[in-house]
Structures are given as C-alpha cells and as structure tokens.
Amino acid sequence: MLSQKIKEYREKAGLTQLQLAEAIGYERSTVARWENGSLEPYASVVKAIAEALKISVAMLYDE
C-alpha cells in the first residue's frame, strides 16, 4: 500500500514528516494524511516524494 511505503521509506531516509513536507512543498499534515491512508497523493507528487527520498517511484508501489 502506497501509504505504508511512504512512511517506510521516509523513516529509512531518517526524515520526519515535516522534513519531507518541506522538501516537496507541502504541509506536514498532508504527509500525515498520505501516510495514514486518508489522502492519496497525485502522481506528480509521488514523483517528488520519491526524489526527496532518493528512491524510484516503482519502489513506492512495489508490494
């Protein structure tokens, strides 16, 4: 699930929700909503998330 992958790779990167949010130009609360599954990021945002986490987009969707 995308929400779990965002959290997993954010934590592996040693970033807080706030640090990730600032890196991609969003609010920390938005990152929290992505991670708890109540909001799905747009595809263009997924690319920015992957870049900020220094991973591929495919890794966020890989089961």
N, C-alpha and C positions, 0 to 999 in steps of 0.2 A: 504494500500500500504506500502511495506517494507520501502521505503524511508521516508515516513511520520512518521512511527513508530520509526525508528532510531532517528530521530530528537526529537520526542515527549519524548521518554524515556531518551535520553541524557539530555534534558533540565530538566526533572523531577529529574534526578540524580544530577543536578547542575554542570554539566560538560560543558566545552567549546569543540568545535570541536578539538582543539589542545590537550586538556587533554585526550579526548577519543582516538585520534590518537596515542598519546604517550603510552597510556595504552595497546594498541594492536599492536604496532609496525608498524604503517602506517603514512603517511603524512596527515597533516590537509586538504590539497586539495583533497585527496582521500575521506575522510569523507564527505567533502562538496559535492563531486560528488555523493556519495551514497545518501545523503540527498536531492539533487535536482533531483534525478532520472536518471541522465545521465550515471551512472555506477551502476551495480548490484554486491554486494559483493558475493564471493564464499561462499558455505555452511559452510565451515570450519571457515571462517571469521565471519559469522553470529553467530556462537557459541562463538567466542572470544568476539564479541560485547556484546552479552547477558551476558556473565560472567563479563565483565567490568562494565556493567550497573546493575549488580546484579538482573537480571530478567531471566525468562526462554526463550528459543528460540521460543516457541509457542506464547509468548506474542508479539513478533515482527511480527508474521504472522496473529495474531488474528484480525479479522475485527471488 
